[in-house]
Amino acid sequence: MLRRPAVKLASLSGRSSRAVASGPGVGPSVPSPLVTSAKIFGVANLLGLGISLATGSHYHLDLLGTGAFTLAAIATAGSEPRQMASAAAIGLWSAKLAAFLVYRVLHTRHDARLDDTLASTSGAVGFWTVSCLWGWLVSLPHTIAAATPGPRPSFGRASDVAGLLLLGLGLAVESLADWQKWRFKQSETNQGRFCDAGLWQVSQHPNWCGNLLLWTGVLVLNAQSLLSPARRRPAGAFLAAASSPLFMVALFYGQASGAMTNTVELSERRYGADPTFREYVASTPLIMPTPQSLARLLG
């Protein structure tokens, strides 16, 4: 759920503002995709902060925090096939995830992970600030690639296919994991039990695994544009874009290990006395599955 320096990353993207402005038939007033993305995430999260401070509610967190990805993707879709495919993938993921999370919170009406964070003004400001930075940073593979100047490498190369397959797999894994846990928790026979069904047998957080696969796929899909010879510093652009999945790895493992949030503490309170849970935690990888954990699906 948690959702740099901008000037430095913008320079690594190949002087994105000037690059976009110098494209064929484009006037100098066209903003950089990095700036457009920053404005959209800034406005969405500022609106979210205002609602939080005014109402104390957190029903809108994912609608605005996650849904902003859809607006940013549409605004930076462009007309080049690879860029449009990247924007479509991000928009589909964002709309799907935001809809599911809003549906879930309307039914549960409570998220214990956010109680302490949003209990104060400083906590709310901190949450929405991180959410804004999270959205802008995670979008870098798409927004930096969208600023590629001049003719771009043709779409349909091996890296494009690999990227589409990877992000498709990630979307499927995340969606299936979320659906399986939701169905598990809705069953009366599973009340008070931890979820170890389906994909949750192979990872303690398979939904985060899917998310990492998806954003790695977005990076691979945009690799041809990021490494285009038309760029002044293609290697720098790719490394800046790669900070997105690397950031997600650090964020998810920080949450899964309990180093950043109270996720582990909450699980210990609920299930810590259950010896089956203790065995599950000891034998199941945090996020990325292992050959041993994958074998459970076939067993």
C-alpha positions in Angstrom: 0.0 0.0 0.0 2.8 2.3 0.6 3.0 4.0 -1.8 14.4 11.7 -5.6 15.8 13.9 -6.8 13.5 14.8 -9.8 15.9 17.2 -11.5 18.7 14.6 -11.6 16.5 11.8 -12.9 15.1 14.2 -15.6 18.6 14.9 -16.8 19.3 11.2 -17.0 16.3 10.7 -19.2 18.0 12.6 -22.0 17.0 16.1 -21.2 13.4 15.0 -21.4 11.7 18.4 -21.6 13.8 19.5 -24.6 13.6 16.1 -26.1 9.8 16.0 -26.2 9.7 19.6 -27.5 12.1 18.8 -30.3 9.9 16.0 -31.7 8.4 16.3 -35.2 5.5 18.7 -35.2 5.6 19.4 -31.5 5.8 22.9 -30.1 8.1 23.9 -27.3 5.3 24.2 -24.8 4.7 20.4 -24.6 5.8 19.4 -21.0 8.1 16.5 -20.2 6.3 13.2 -19.4 8.2 13.3 -16.1 6.6 16.7 -15.3 3.2 15.6 -16.4 3.4 12.5 -14.3 4.6 14.5 -11.2 1.7 17.0 -11.6 -1.0 14.2 -11.8 0.4 12.3 -8.8 0.8 15.5 -6.9 -2.8 16.7 -7.5 -4.3 13.2 -6.8 -2.4 12.8 -3.5 -3.0 16.4 -2.4 -6.7 15.8 -2.9 -6.4 12.5 -0.9 -4.7 14.4 1.9 -7.4 17.0 2.0 -10.1 14.3 2.2 -8.2 12.5 5.0 -7.7 15.6 7.1 -11.3 16.7 6.6 -13.1 13.4 7.2 -10.6 11.0 8.9 -11.6 8.3 6.4 -9.3 6.1 4.5 -11.8 4.6 2.0 -10.4 6.8 -0.7 -6.7 5.9 -0.3 -6.5 3.4 -3.1 -9.0 5.1 -5.4 -6.7 8.1 -5.5 -3.3 6.7 -4.7 -3.4 3.8 -7.0 -6.0 5.2 -9.5 -3.6 8.1 -10.3 -1.5 5.6 -12.3 -4.3 5.3 -14.8 -4.6 9.1 -15.3 -0.8 9.4 -15.6 -0.6 6.6 -18.1 -3.4 8.1 -20.3 -1.7 11.5 -20.2 1.7 10.1 -21.3 0.4 7.4 -23.8 1.6 9.3 -26.9 1.2 7.8 -30.3 4.2 5.4 -30.6 3.2 1.7 -30.4 5.6 0.7 -27.6 4.7 3.8 -25.5 1.0 3.1 -26.1 1.4 -0.6 -25.1 3.2 0.5 -21.9 0.5 3.0 -21.0 -2.3 0.5 -21.7 -0.6 -2.1 -19.4 -0.1 0.4 -16.6 -3.6 1.7 -16.9 -5.2 -1.7 -16.9 -3.2 -2.7 -13.8 -4.0 0.5 -12.0 -7.8 0.4 -12.7 -8.0 -3.3 -11.8 -6.1 -2.9 -8.5 -7.8 0.3 -7.4 -11.2 -1.2 -8.1 -10.4 -4.4 -6.1 -8.9 -2.5 -3.1 -11.8 0.0 -3.0 -14.3 -3.0 -3.1 -12.4 -4.7 -0.3 -12.3 -1.7 2.0 -16.0 -1.0 1.5 -16.7 -4.5 2.7 -14.1 -4.8 5.5 -14.5 -1.1 6.6 -11.2 -1.3 8.4 -7.5 -1.6 7.7 -5.5 -2.1 10.9 -2.2 -1.3 9.1 -3.4 2.3 8.7 -4.8 3.1 12.1 -1.7 4.4 13.7 -0.4 6.1 10.5 -3.5 8.1 9.8 -4.4 8.9 13.5 -2.6 12.2 13.4 -2.1 15.1 10.9 1.6 14.4 10.6 0.9 10.8 9.9 -1.6 11.6 7.2 0.8 14.2 5.6 3.6 11.6 5.7 1.4 8.9 4.1 0.2 11.0 1.2 3.7 12.4 0.6 5.1 8.9 0.3 2.2 7.9 -1.8 2.9 10.7 -4.3 6.7 10.0 -4.5 5.9 6.2 -4.8 3.7 6.8 -7.8 6.1 9.1 -9.6 9.1 6.9 -8.9 7.5 3.6 -9.8 6.3 5.1 -13.2 9.8 6.0 -14.3 10.3 3.1 -16.8 7.3 4.4 -18.7 7.7 8.2 -18.3 11.5 8.3 -19.0 11.0 6.1 -22.1 8.1 8.4 -23.2 10.6 11.3 -23.4 12.8 9.5 -25.9 13.7 11.9 -28.7 13.7 11.3 -32.4 12.8 8.0 -34.2 12.5 5.1 -31.9 13.5 1.5 -32.4 10.7 -0.4 -34.1 8.1 -2.2 -31.9 7.9 -6.0 -31.9 11.5 -6.9 -31.0 12.4 -9.8 -28.6 12.6 -7.5 -25.6 9.1 -6.1 -26.4 7.6 -9.6 -26.4 9.5 -10.6 -23.3 8.3 -7.4 -21.5 4.7 -8.0 -22.5 4.9 -11.6 -21.3 6.5 -10.7 -18.0 4.0 -7.9 -17.2 1.1 -10.2 -18.3 2.4 -12.9 -15.9 2.8 -10.4 -13.1 -0.7 -9.1 -13.6 -2.1 -12.6 -13.6 -0.2 -13.6 -10.5 -1.2 -10.5 -8.5 -4.8 -10.7 -9.5 -5.1 -14.5 -8.8 -3.3 -14.1 -5.4 -5.7 -11.2 -4.4 -8.7 -13.2 -5.5 -7.6 -16.4 -3.7 -7.0 -14.6 -0.4 -10.3 -12.7 -0.7 -12.3 -15.9 -1.2 -10.4 -17.6 1.6 -11.2 -14.8 4.1 -14.9 -14.7 3.1 -15.4 -18.4 3.9 -16.9 -19.0 7.4 -14.8 -22.1 7.8 -11.6 -20.0 7.5 -12.5 -17.4 10.1 -9.4 -16.7 12.3 -7.1 -18.7 10.0 -4.2 -17.4 8.0 -4.3 -17.8 4.2 -2.1 -20.6 2.9 -4.3 -21.6 -0.1 -3.3 -21.5 -3.8 -0.4 -19.2 -4.6 -0.1 -18.4 -0.9 1.4 -21.9 -0.5 4.5 -20.8 -2.5 5.0 -17.3 -1.1 3.9 -15.3 2.0 3.1 -12.4 -0.3 2.5 -13.7 -3.9 0.5 -10.5 -4.7 3.7 -8.5 -4.2 5.6 -11.1 -6.3 3.2 -10.4 -9.1 3.6 -6.7 -8.7 7.4 -7.0 -9.0 7.1 -9.1 -12.1 4.7 -6.6 -13.7 7.0 -3.6 -13.2 10.0 -5.5 -14.3 8.1 -6.3 -17.4 7.3 -2.6 -17.9 11.0 -1.9 -17.7 11.9 -4.6 -20.2 9.1 -3.5 -22.5 10.6 0.1 -22.6 14.2 -1.0 -22.8 14.5 -0.3 -26.5 13.4 3.3 -26.0 15.5 3.8 -22.9 18.6 2.5 -24.7 17.9 4.3 -28.0 21.0 5.7 -29.7 19.1 9.0 -30.0 19.6 9.6 -26.3 22.6 11.4 -25.0 23.0 9.0 -22.1 21.1 5.8 -22.8 22.8 3.8 -20.0 21.9 6.5 -17.5 18.3 6.6 -18.6 18.0 2.8 -18.2 19.6 2.9 -14.8 17.2 5.7 -13.7 14.2 3.7 -15.0 15.5 0.5 -13.2 15.2 2.3 -9.9 11.5 1.5 -10.1 11.6 -2.2 -9.7 14.6 -1.9 -7.4 12.6 0.5 -5.2 9.7 -2.0 -5.1 12.0 -4.8 -4.1 13.3 -2.7 -1.1 9.8 -1.6 -0.2 8.1 -5.0 -0.3 10.9 -6.8 1.5 11.0 -4.0 4.1 7.2 -4.5 4.7 7.3 -8.3 4.6 10.1 -8.5 7.1 8.5 -6.0 9.5 11.4 -3.5 9.1 9.1 -0.8 7.7 5.5 -1.5 8.8 3.6 -3.4 11.4 2.5 -6.2 9.0 4.6 -8.9 10.7 3.5 -7.7 14.2 -0.2 -7.9 13.2 0.2 -11.4 11.8 2.0 -12.5 15.0 -0.9 -11.1 17.1 -3.5 -13.0 15.1 -1.8 -16.3 14.4 1.4 -16.5 16.4 0.0 -19.2 18.8 -0.8 -21.5 15.9 2.0 -24.0 15.3 0.9 -24.4 11.7 1.5 -20.7 11.2 4.9 -21.0 12.7 5.8 -23.8 10.3 4.4 -21.8 7.4 6.5 -18.8 8.2 9.6 -20.9 8.6 9.2 -22.8 5.4 7.6 -20.3 3.0 9.7 -17.6 1.3 8.6 -14.0 1.9 8.0 -12.9 -1.7 9.7 -14.7 -4.5 9.0 -18.4 -4.6 11.7 -21.1 -4.5 11.7 -24.4 -6.4 10.8 -26.1 -3.1 7.8 -23.9 -2.5 6.6 -24.1 -6.1 6.6 -27.9 -5.8 3.8 -27.6 -3.2 1.4 -26.6 -6.0 2.2 -29.9 -7.7 2.2 -32.0 -4.6 
